[in-house]
Amino acid sequence: MIAVTAMAAGAALTLSACGGQAAGTAVGQASSTATGAAGSDQAPFVLYSAMGYDAPVVKAFTAATGIQVKLVDDSTGPLLTKIAAEKNNPQWTAFWADGDTAFASLDQQGQLLPYTPAAPYTPAGQSVVPGDHSYIPTGVTTVPAVIYNAAKTSAVPTSLADLSGSEYTGKVGMNDPSQSGPTYPLIAGVMNQLGGVDQGKKMFSDLKSNGMKVYPTNGDTLHALETGQIQYGMIQSSAALAEVLKVKPTADFQPKVASLSASTLLPGVFGIDKNAPATAQEQAKKFADFVLSPAGQEAMKNGNPDGDSLFWPIISGITPAAGVPSFPAGYQHIDPFAWGPRQADIVSWFDSNIK
């Protein structure tokens, strides 16, 4: 057991789970030439994002390029619902969130524009780049991280199966995959590791039978941990790490992270709408290039220090933010093109049987 391990997507913007911003206003101080001549009907590109550092990155991009961005910030689930509802009339140019399964599904539906940035990916980064370059990885976290309150319990799990034991009864919580972007990849990763969907369903059914509780997102699960509703939470590594780094331990609450045998890589991913206007697509490509540049990576690392900034960079020469542990020695990357199409069915099963 260790305190932290590698176990582990201007102006007012959209009110959201990430940054608490107001809807759809353009970010940054763009010149008229950045999006065409003054009076042009060419709109800035519209970025749908669930990343906690998105607004600071957009601000840095606009400062560097003069290109205006309309940022719509929300949790991953609502944004995917919005994208699906707009399929015949897309209002987005690019989508940025944690988890590549959703992007693989969008690619299989013919909605993504392939693009290959010139960024020098690390081996881990190369492992999450899709063969058809239909989306762009920007960093990685892991799932699940099992965070627990060491002030209230001495039992430390070494595997997810441990959490179905009697000493964990009624003490475990996790996120809702219909609302939390990292949670479907967590579930798919468990199923992949155990050998299939049926084996994974049994695992989560066993956890439910043992009193596991389901909360909407990372923040809600952490709140339940902090308030004693649970003693263990299965969440994203960046959220678990943030909790450990920011909380001053007390006699009642000492958050630590259990070291499990394996973790699933959860890439932060950027994708461009294949049907967006050409000018907006070019702006989105420039944004992707900026995000993968040293300046963009620095904005990501500093933009949300108590959350999404605690990722592992996958660009050569870029070091993680202070406090981020070494990259995990043991990890898996699930095939998003195999697991992405199963998402609706598996989430529906989870909603009906586990929540």
DRENNUPA-794918 format. One record per residue (C-alpha): residue number from 1; residue in three letters; x, y, z. Coordinates in pm, whole numbers, plus 32768, in hexadecimal, padded with zeros to 4 digits. Layout:
BEGIN
+-----+------+------+------+------+
! pos ! code !    u !    v !    w !
+-----+------+------+------+------+
! NUM !  Ala !    X !    Y !    Z !
...
+-----+------+------+------+------+
// end
This chain:
BEGIN
+-----+------+------+------+------+
! pos ! code !    u !    v !    w !
+-----+------+------+------+------+
!   1 !  Met ! 8000 ! 8000 ! 8000 !
!   2 !  Ile ! 807C ! 815D ! 7FAB !
!   3 !  Ala ! 7FEA ! 82B5 ! 7FE3 !
!   4 !  Val ! 7FE6 ! 830A ! 7E71 !
!   5 !  Thr ! 801F ! 8219 ! 7D54 !
!   6 !  Ala ! 8005 ! 8210 ! 7BDC !
!   7 !  Met ! 7EB6 ! 8161 ! 7BFA !
!   8 !  Ala ! 7E06 ! 8228 ! 7B89 !
!   9 !  Ala ! 7B9D ! 8553 ! 7827 !
!  10 !  Gly ! 7B7B ! 8DC9 ! 7796 !
!  11 !  Ala ! 7A08 ! 8DE0 ! 77BF !
!  12 !  Ala ! 78F1 ! 8D20 ! 7865 !
!  13 !  Leu ! 78BC ! 8BBE ! 77EC !
!  14 !  Thr ! 77C5 ! 8A9F ! 781C !
!  15 !  Leu ! 775B ! 8A48 ! 7980 !
!  16 !  Ser ! 77EE ! 88F1 ! 79AD !
!  17 !  Ala ! 7870 ! 87DC ! 7A88 !
!  18 !  Cys ! 79D5 ! 8835 ! 7A2B !
!  19 !  Gly ! 79FF ! 89A7 ! 7A4E !
!  20 !  Gly ! 78B7 ! 8A46 ! 7AB2 !
!  21 !  Gln ! 78A4 ! 8B22 ! 797E !
!  22 !  Ala ! 7784 ! 8BCC ! 78BC !
!  23 !  Ala ! 770D ! 8B4E ! 7769 !
!  24 !  Gly ! 77AB ! 8B61 ! 761C !
!  25 !  Thr ! 785D ! 8CB1 ! 762A !
!  26 !  Ala ! 7999 ! 8CD6 ! 755D !
!  27 !  Val ! 7ADB ! 8CCF ! 7622 !
!  28 !  Gly ! 7C06 ! 8DB1 ! 75FE !
!  29 !  Gln ! 7C58 ! 8EF3 ! 7548 !
!  30 !  Ala ! 7C47 ! 8E8F ! 73D9 !
!  31 !  Ser ! 7C98 ! 8F86 ! 72C5 !
!  32 !  Ser ! 7BAA ! 8FA4 ! 719F !
!  33 !  Thr ! 7CAE ! 8F0B ! 70BA !
!  34 !  Ala ! 7CC4 ! 8DD5 ! 7194 !
!  35 !  Thr ! 7B78 ! 8D4D ! 7113 !
!  36 !  Gly ! 7B60 ! 8E04 ! 6FC8 !
!  37 !  Ala ! 7B2D ! 8F6E ! 6F66 !
!  38 !  Ala ! 7A61 ! 9053 ! 7042 !
!  39 !  Gly ! 78F0 ! 901A ! 6FFB !
!  40 !  Ser ! 792C ! 8EBC ! 6F72 !
!  41 !  Asp ! 7821 ! 8DB4 ! 6FB4 !
!  42 !  Gln ! 792F ! 8CB3 ! 7006 !
!  43 !  Ala ! 78F8 ! 8C4D ! 7170 !
!  44 !  Pro ! 7A13 ! 8BED ! 725D !
!  45 !  Phe ! 7A3B ! 8A7E ! 729C !
!  46 !  Val ! 7961 ! 89F3 ! 73B2 !
!  47 !  Leu ! 7A0C ! 8917 ! 74B5 !
!  48 !  Tyr ! 793B ! 8826 ! 7584 !
!  49 !  Ser ! 7A16 ! 87CA ! 76AD !
!  50 !  Ala ! 7A08 ! 870D ! 77F6 !
!  51 !  Met ! 7B6F ! 875B ! 785C !
!  52 !  Gly ! 7BAA ! 881E ! 799C !
!  53 !  Tyr ! 7CC4 ! 88E8 ! 78FF !
!  54 !  Asp ! 7C0E ! 893C ! 77BA !
!  55 !  Ala ! 7BCD ! 8AAF ! 77FA !
!  56 !  Pro ! 7D39 ! 8B01 ! 7855 !
!  57 !  Val ! 7DB4 ! 8A3C ! 7726 !
!  58 !  Val ! 7CBF ! 8AF3 ! 7642 !
!  59 !  Lys ! 7D31 ! 8C40 ! 76D3 !
!  60 !  Ala ! 7E9E ! 8BE8 ! 7695 !
!  61 !  Phe ! 7E4F ! 8B75 ! 7533 !
!  62 !  Thr ! 7D99 ! 8CB6 ! 74E0 !
!  63 !  Ala ! 7EB6 ! 8D84 ! 7571 !
!  64 !  Ala ! 7FB1 ! 8CC1 ! 749D !
!  65 !  Thr ! 7EEC ! 8CB9 ! 7356 !
!  66 !  Gly ! 7DDC ! 8DC3 ! 7361 !
!  67 !  Ile ! 7CDC ! 8CB7 ! 730D !
!  68 !  Gln ! 7B94 ! 8CD2 ! 73C7 !
!  69 !  Val ! 7AF3 ! 8B9C ! 745D !
!  70 !  Lys ! 798C ! 8B66 ! 74CA !
!  71 !  Leu ! 79A9 ! 8A79 ! 75F3 !
!  72 !  Val ! 7885 ! 89A6 ! 766C !
!  73 !  Asp ! 78F3 ! 8900 ! 77AF !
!  74 !  Asp ! 7832 ! 87E6 ! 7856 !
!  75 !  Ser ! 785B ! 8681 ! 78D2 !
!  76 !  Thr ! 78A5 ! 8576 ! 77CD !
!  77 !  Gly ! 7752 ! 84C9 ! 77DB !
!  78 !  Pro ! 767F ! 85FF ! 7795 !
!  79 !  Leu ! 776D ! 866A ! 767F !
!  80 !  Leu ! 7754 ! 8517 ! 75D5 !
!  81 !  Thr ! 75DA ! 852B ! 75F1 !
!  82 !  Lys ! 75EA ! 8683 ! 7550 !
!  83 !  Ile ! 76C9 ! 8605 ! 7438 !
!  84 !  Ala ! 75DC ! 84E3 ! 73F5 !
!  85 !  Ala ! 74AE ! 85CA ! 73EE !
!  86 !  Glu ! 7560 ! 86AD ! 72F6 !
!  87 !  Lys ! 75D1 ! 8595 ! 720F !
!  88 !  Asn ! 7510 ! 861D ! 70E3 !
!  89 !  Asn ! 756A ! 8787 ! 7133 !
!  90 !  Pro ! 76AF ! 878F ! 71FB !
!  91 !  Gln ! 76F1 ! 88C8 ! 72C5 !
!  92 !  Trp ! 784F ! 8861 ! 7332 !
!  93 !  Thr ! 799D ! 8871 ! 7280 !
!  94 !  Ala ! 7A69 ! 87A9 ! 7378 !
!  95 !  Phe ! 7A33 ! 86D3 ! 74AD !
!  96 !  Trp ! 7B2F ! 86A8 ! 75C9 !
!  97 !  Ala ! 7AF9 ! 85B0 ! 76E5 !
!  98 !  Asp ! 7B8F ! 848B ! 77A2 !
!  99 !  Gly ! 7B63 ! 8331 ! 770E !
! 100 !  Asp ! 7B9B ! 82B6 ! 75AA !
! 101 !  Thr ! 7A76 ! 81C2 ! 7599 !
! 102 !  Ala ! 7981 ! 82DD ! 7551 !
! 103 !  Phe ! 7A64 ! 8364 ! 7440 !
! 104 !  Ala ! 7A88 ! 820C ! 73A2 !
! 105 !  Ser ! 790C ! 81FB ! 7390 !
! 106 !  Leu ! 78FB ! 8354 ! 72F0 !
! 107 !  Asp ! 7A03 ! 82E5 ! 71F7 !
! 108 !  Gln ! 793F ! 81AA ! 71A0 !
! 109 !  Gln ! 7810 ! 8289 ! 7160 !
! 110 !  Gly ! 78DD ! 8356 ! 7068 !
! 111 !  Gln ! 78DB ! 8492 ! 7139 !
! 112 !  Leu ! 7A50 ! 84D4 ! 716C !
! 113 !  Leu ! 7B50 ! 857B ! 708A !
! 114 !  Pro ! 7CA1 ! 84C8 ! 7088 !
! 115 !  Tyr ! 7DC8 ! 85A3 ! 70E8 !
! 116 !  Thr ! 7F31 ! 854D ! 7138 !
! 117 !  Pro ! 7FEB ! 8653 ! 7207 !
! 118 !  Ala ! 8165 ! 865B ! 71F4 !
! 119 !  Ala ! 8187 ! 862E ! 736E !
! 120 !  Pro ! 8294 ! 8538 ! 73E8 !
! 121 !  Tyr ! 81CB ! 843B ! 74AD !
! 122 !  Thr ! 8268 ! 8360 ! 75BA !
! 123 !  Pro ! 823A ! 81E5 ! 759B !
! 124 !  Ala ! 810D ! 81FA ! 7683 !
! 125 !  Gly ! 8084 ! 8313 ! 75AC !
! 126 !  Gln ! 80B8 ! 824C ! 746D !
! 127 !  Ser ! 7FFA ! 812A ! 750A !
! 128 !  Val ! 7EBB ! 81FA ! 751F !
! 129 !  Val ! 7ECF ! 829F ! 73C6 !
! 130 !  Pro ! 7DC6 ! 81FD ! 72E6 !
! 131 !  Gly ! 7E3F ! 8159 ! 71A8 !
! 132 !  Asp ! 7D64 ! 8238 ! 70CF !
! 133 !  His ! 7DC7 ! 8376 ! 718E !
! 134 !  Ser ! 7C58 ! 83CD ! 71B8 !
! 135 !  Tyr ! 7C94 ! 846E ! 730C !
! 136 !  Ile ! 7DB9 ! 8500 ! 73CB !
! 137 !  Pro ! 7E2E ! 8491 ! 7526 !
! 138 !  Thr ! 7EA2 ! 85B5 ! 75FE !
! 139 !  Gly ! 7F07 ! 850A ! 7747 !
! 140 !  Val ! 7EAA ! 83DE ! 781E !
! 141 !  Thr ! 7E21 ! 8389 ! 7974 !
! 142 !  Thr ! 7DBC ! 8231 ! 79F2 !
! 143 !  Val ! 7C87 ! 8180 ! 7A79 !
! 144 !  Pro ! 7C34 ! 8104 ! 7B74 !
! 145 !  Ala ! 7CE9 ! 81AE ! 7C8E !
! 146 !  Val ! 7C66 ! 8126 ! 7DD8 !
! 147 !  Ile ! 7C73 ! 8242 ! 7ED3 !
! 148 !  Tyr ! 7C23 ! 81F4 ! 803E !
! 149 !  Asn ! 7C10 ! 829B ! 8193 !
! 150 !  Ala ! 7D31 ! 820F ! 825D !
! 151 !  Ala ! 7CAC ! 82BE ! 8395 !
! 152 !  Lys ! 7B79 ! 81DF ! 8398 !
! 153 !  Thr ! 7BF0 ! 8094 ! 8309 !
! 154 !  Ser ! 7D26 ! 7FBA ! 8312 !
! 155 !  Ala ! 7CBE ! 7ECF ! 81F7 !
! 156 !  Val ! 7D7C ! 7F1A ! 80B7 !
! 157 !  Pro ! 7D07 ! 7E6D ! 7F76 !
! 158 !  Thr ! 7E04 ! 7DDF ! 7E84 !
! 159 !  Ser ! 7CFF ! 7D8A ! 7D7A !
! 160 !  Leu ! 7B9D ! 7DEF ! 7D22 !
! 161 !  Ala ! 7B27 ! 7C96 ! 7D89 !
! 162 !  Asp ! 7B90 ! 7CE9 ! 7EEE !
! 163 !  Leu ! 7A85 ! 7DF9 ! 7EF7 !
! 164 !  Ser ! 7971 ! 7CF4 ! 7EE9 !
! 165 !  Gly ! 79E9 ! 7C5D ! 8032 !
! 166 !  Ser ! 7934 ! 7C80 ! 817E !
! 167 !  Glu ! 7A27 ! 7D7F ! 8210 !
! 168 !  Tyr ! 79C4 ! 7E70 ! 80F8 !
! 169 !  Thr ! 784B ! 7E41 ! 8113 !
! 170 !  Gly ! 7793 ! 7F8A ! 80E0 !
! 171 !  Lys ! 78DA ! 804D ! 80D1 !
! 172 !  Val ! 7920 ! 8063 ! 7F5A !
! 173 !  Gly ! 78AF ! 8168 ! 7E5C !
! 174 !  Met ! 78E7 ! 81B4 ! 7CEC !
! 175 !  Asn ! 786C ! 82A2 ! 7BDE !
! 176 !  Asp ! 7743 ! 8286 ! 7AF5 !
! 177 !  Pro ! 77B6 ! 8231 ! 7990 !
! 178 !  Ser ! 768E ! 82EC ! 78FC !
! 179 !  Gln ! 7714 ! 8431 ! 7992 !
! 180 !  Ser ! 7886 ! 83FE ! 79D4 !
! 181 !  Gly ! 7967 ! 83E9 ! 78A4 !
! 182 !  Pro ! 7A7C ! 8318 ! 7947 !
! 183 !  Thr ! 798D ! 8211 ! 79CD !
! 184 !  Tyr ! 792C ! 814F ! 7897 !
! 185 !  Pro ! 7A9F ! 8119 ! 7842 !
! 186 !  Leu ! 7ACC ! 80A8 ! 79AC !
! 187 !  Ile ! 79B6 ! 7FA8 ! 7983 !
! 188 !  Ala ! 7A32 ! 7F39 ! 782C !
! 189 !  Gly ! 7B93 ! 7F1C ! 78B6 !
! 190 !  Val ! 7B1D ! 7E37 ! 79CD !
! 191 !  Met ! 7A5D ! 7D62 ! 78D3 !
! 192 !  Asn ! 7B8B ! 7D53 ! 77ED !
! 193 !  Gln ! 7C74 ! 7CF4 ! 7908 !
! 194 !  Leu ! 7B8A ! 7BE5 ! 798A !
! 195 !  Gly ! 7B5D ! 7B4B ! 7832 !
! 196 !  Gly ! 7A0E ! 7BCB ! 77B5 !
! 197 !  Val ! 78C5 ! 7C7F ! 77EB !
! 198 !  Asp ! 7821 ! 7B68 ! 78B4 !
! 199 !  Gln ! 7946 ! 7B4F ! 79A4 !
! 200 !  Gly ! 793F ! 7CC7 ! 79D7 !
! 201 !  Lys ! 77C7 ! 7CC9 ! 7A10 !
! 202 !  Lys ! 77F6 ! 7BC6 ! 7B20 !
! 203 !  Met ! 7900 ! 7C9C ! 7BC6 !
! 204 !  Phe ! 7823 ! 7DD1 ! 7BD1 !
! 205 !  Ser ! 76F6 ! 7D01 ! 7C3C !
! 206 !  Asp ! 77C5 ! 7C75 ! 7D5B !
! 207 !  Leu ! 782A ! 7DD7 ! 7DBD !
! 208 !  Lys ! 76BF ! 7E47 ! 7DB9 !
! 209 !  Ser ! 7658 ! 7D1C ! 7E8A !
! 210 !  Asn ! 7763 ! 7D89 ! 7F81 !
! 211 !  Gly ! 76C1 ! 7EE1 ! 7FA3 !
! 212 !  Met ! 7780 ! 7FAE ! 7EA3 !
! 213 !  Lys ! 76ED ! 810A ! 7E6B !
! 214 !  Val ! 76EA ! 81CE ! 7D23 !
! 215 !  Tyr ! 7718 ! 8349 ! 7D13 !
! 216 !  Pro ! 770A ! 842F ! 7BE1 !
! 217 !  Thr ! 7877 ! 8498 ! 7BB1 !
! 218 !  Asn ! 79D1 ! 84A0 ! 7C52 !
! 219 !  Gly ! 7976 ! 85CA ! 7D2C !
! 220 !  Asp ! 783F ! 8522 ! 7DB6 !
! 221 !  Thr ! 78F6 ! 83DF ! 7E05 !
! 222 !  Leu ! 7A0B ! 84A2 ! 7EB3 !
! 223 !  His ! 7908 ! 8566 ! 7F7B !
! 224 !  Ala ! 7871 ! 841C ! 7FED !
! 225 !  Leu ! 79CC ! 83AC ! 8059 !
! 226 !  Glu ! 7A0E ! 84F1 ! 8111 !
! 227 !  Thr ! 78C2 ! 84E4 ! 81CA !
! 228 !  Gly ! 78DC ! 8379 ! 8233 !
! 229 !  Gln ! 77CC ! 82EC ! 8151 !
! 230 !  Ile ! 78D3 ! 8204 ! 80BF !
! 231 !  Gln ! 7A39 ! 81A9 ! 8116 !
! 232 !  Tyr ! 7AB1 ! 8146 ! 7FB8 !
! 233 !  Gly ! 7A7B ! 81E9 ! 7E66 !
! 234 !  Met ! 7ACB ! 816C ! 7D08 !
! 235 !  Ile ! 7B19 ! 82A4 ! 7C3C !
! 236 !  Gln ! 7C0B ! 833D ! 7B41 !
! 237 !  Ser ! 7D79 ! 8357 ! 7BA8 !
! 238 !  Ser ! 7D8B ! 84D2 ! 7B80 !
! 239 !  Ala ! 7C60 ! 8504 ! 7C67 !
! 240 !  Ala ! 7CEE ! 8416 ! 7D6A !
! 241 !  Leu ! 7E45 ! 84B6 ! 7D59 !
! 242 !  Ala ! 7DAE ! 8612 ! 7D7D !
! 243 !  Glu ! 7CF4 ! 85A7 ! 7EB6 !
! 244 !  Val ! 7E31 ! 851E ! 7F55 !
! 245 !  Leu ! 7EFD ! 8652 ! 7EF9 !
! 246 !  Lys ! 7E06 ! 875C ! 7F65 !
! 247 !  Val ! 7D71 ! 86C8 ! 80A3 !
! 248 !  Lys ! 7E1F ! 8702 ! 81ED !
! 249 !  Pro ! 7DFA ! 85B8 ! 82AA !
! 250 !  Thr ! 7D2F ! 85BF ! 83EA !
! 251 !  Ala ! 7CD4 ! 84C1 ! 84F1 !
! 252 !  Asp ! 7B98 ! 8475 ! 842A !
! 253 !  Phe ! 7C0F ! 848A ! 82C3 !
! 254 !  Gln ! 7D58 ! 8413 ! 8230 !
! 255 !  Pro ! 7D30 ! 83CB ! 80BA !
! 256 !  Lys ! 7E1C ! 82CD ! 8023 !
! 257 !  Val ! 7E22 ! 8204 ! 7EDF !
! 258 !  Ala ! 7E3D ! 808B ! 7ED6 !
! 259 !  Ser ! 7F39 ! 7FEF ! 7DEA !
! 260 !  Leu ! 7E87 ! 7EF8 ! 7D07 !
! 261 !  Ser ! 7F2C ! 7E03 ! 7C1A !
! 262 !  Ala ! 7EC6 ! 7EAC ! 7AD5 !
! 263 !  Ser ! 7E1F ! 7FE4 ! 7A50 !
! 264 !  Thr ! 7D78 ! 8050 ! 790E !
! 265 !  Leu ! 7E03 ! 8176 ! 784E !
! 266 !  Leu ! 7D02 ! 828A ! 7824 !
! 267 !  Pro ! 7D76 ! 8378 ! 7711 !
! 268 !  Gly ! 7D07 ! 84DE ! 7700 !
! 269 !  Val ! 7C8F ! 84F8 ! 7597 !
! 270 !  Phe ! 7C4A ! 860E ! 749C !
! 271 !  Gly ! 7B77 ! 85CE ! 7365 !
! 272 !  Ile ! 7B0B ! 86AD ! 7243 !
! 273 !  Asp ! 79B2 ! 86A1 ! 71A3 !
! 274 !  Lys ! 79CB ! 8622 ! 703E !
! 275 !  Asn ! 78A0 ! 86F9 ! 6FD9 !
! 276 !  Ala ! 7912 ! 8842 ! 7072 !
! 277 !  Pro ! 795E ! 896B ! 6F8C !
! 278 !  Ala ! 7AB9 ! 8957 ! 6EF3 !
! 279 !  Thr ! 7B2F ! 8A97 ! 6F98 !
! 280 !  Ala ! 7AC4 ! 8A1A ! 70EE !
! 281 !  Gln ! 7B6D ! 88CA ! 70AF !
! 282 !  Glu ! 7CB5 ! 897A ! 7061 !
! 283 !  Gln ! 7C97 ! 8A41 ! 71A3 !
! 284 !  Ala ! 7C56 ! 8900 ! 7263 !
! 285 !  Lys ! 7D8E ! 8862 ! 71CB !
! 286 !  Lys ! 7E58 ! 898E ! 7240 !
! 287 !  Phe ! 7DC1 ! 8961 ! 7399 !
! 288 !  Ala ! 7E2B ! 87F2 ! 739E !
! 289 !  Asp ! 7F8C ! 8855 ! 7336 !
! 290 !  Phe ! 7F94 ! 8957 ! 744C !
! 291 !  Val ! 7F15 ! 8862 ! 7555 !
! 292 !  Leu ! 8030 ! 8771 ! 74FE !
! 293 !  Ser ! 8139 ! 8884 ! 74FF !
! 294 !  Pro ! 8208 ! 88D9 ! 7635 !
! 295 !  Ala ! 8135 ! 8A13 ! 766B !
! 296 !  Gly ! 7FEF ! 8953 ! 764F !
! 297 !  Gln ! 8066 ! 883D ! 7733 !
! 298 !  Glu ! 80D1 ! 8940 ! 7832 !
! 299 !  Ala ! 7F76 ! 89DC ! 7828 !
! 300 !  Met ! 7EDE ! 8884 ! 785E !
! 301 !  Lys ! 7FC5 ! 883F ! 7985 !
! 302 !  Asn ! 7F74 ! 898A ! 7A2F !
! 303 !  Gly ! 7E09 ! 89BC ! 79CE !
! 304 !  Asn ! 7D63 ! 88D6 ! 7ACD !
! 305 !  Pro ! 7E68 ! 8884 ! 7BD8 !
! 306 !  Asp ! 7D67 ! 87DF ! 7CBC !
! 307 !  Gly ! 7CE0 ! 86F7 ! 7BB2 !
! 308 !  Asp ! 7D15 ! 86AD ! 7A42 !
! 309 !  Ser ! 7E71 ! 874B ! 7A3A !
! 310 !  Leu ! 7EEF ! 861B ! 7AFB !
! 311 !  Phe ! 7F1D ! 854C ! 79BE !
! 312 !  Trp ! 8048 ! 849B ! 7928 !
! 313 !  Pro ! 80CE ! 854F ! 77F1 !
! 314 !  Ile ! 80FB ! 8475 ! 76BC !
! 315 !  Ile ! 81CF ! 856E ! 75FA !
! 316 !  Ser ! 8347 ! 8537 ! 7604 !
! 317 !  Gly ! 83FF ! 8632 ! 76DC !
! 318 !  Ile ! 82CB ! 8699 ! 77A6 !
! 319 !  Thr ! 82D1 ! 864B ! 791B !
! 320 !  Pro ! 8195 ! 8624 ! 79EE !
! 321 !  Ala ! 811E ! 8726 ! 7AE7 !
! 322 !  Ala ! 81B9 ! 872C ! 7C41 !
! 323 !  Gly ! 8130 ! 8617 ! 7D1D !
! 324 !  Val ! 80D7 ! 8527 ! 7C04 !
! 325 !  Pro ! 817E ! 83D6 ! 7C49 !
! 326 !  Ser ! 8245 ! 8306 ! 7B56 !
! 327 !  Phe ! 818F ! 8275 ! 7A2B !
! 328 !  Pro ! 80EF ! 8126 ! 7A84 !
! 329 !  Ala ! 81C8 ! 7FF8 ! 7A45 !
! 330 !  Gly ! 809F ! 7F14 ! 7A03 !
! 331 !  Tyr ! 7F81 ! 7F8C ! 792A !
! 332 !  Gln ! 7E9B ! 7F23 ! 7812 !
! 333 !  His ! 7E03 ! 7FE7 ! 76F4 !
! 334 !  Ile ! 7CB5 ! 7F59 ! 7689 !
! 335 !  Asp ! 7C5E ! 7F5A ! 7518 !
! 336 !  Pro ! 7B6E ! 8082 ! 74FB !
! 337 !  Phe ! 7AE9 ! 8008 ! 73AC !
! 338 !  Ala ! 7A80 ! 7EC0 ! 744E !
! 339 !  Trp ! 79F7 ! 7F56 ! 7590 !
! 340 !  Gly ! 796A ! 809D ! 750B !
! 341 !  Pro ! 7845 ! 7FFC ! 744F !
! 342 !  Arg ! 77E7 ! 7F3B ! 758A !
! 343 !  Gln ! 77C9 ! 8074 ! 765F !
! 344 !  Ala ! 7652 ! 80B0 ! 7639 !
! 345 !  Asp ! 75F9 ! 7F48 ! 768B !
! 346 !  Ile ! 76E7 ! 7F2D ! 77B3 !
! 347 !  Val ! 7682 ! 807E ! 7846 !
! 348 !  Ser ! 7513 ! 801D ! 781D !
! 349 !  Trp ! 7557 ! 7ED6 ! 78D3 !
! 350 !  Phe ! 760D ! 7F93 ! 79E8 !
! 351 !  Asp ! 74EC ! 808C ! 7A0A !
! 352 !  Ser ! 73F1 ! 7F6F ! 7A2A !
! 353 !  Asn ! 74B5 ! 7E83 ! 7B07 !
! 354 !  Ile ! 75BD ! 7F3F ! 7BD1 !
! 355 !  Lys ! 7541 ! 80A1 ! 7C17 !
+-----+------+------+------+------+
// end
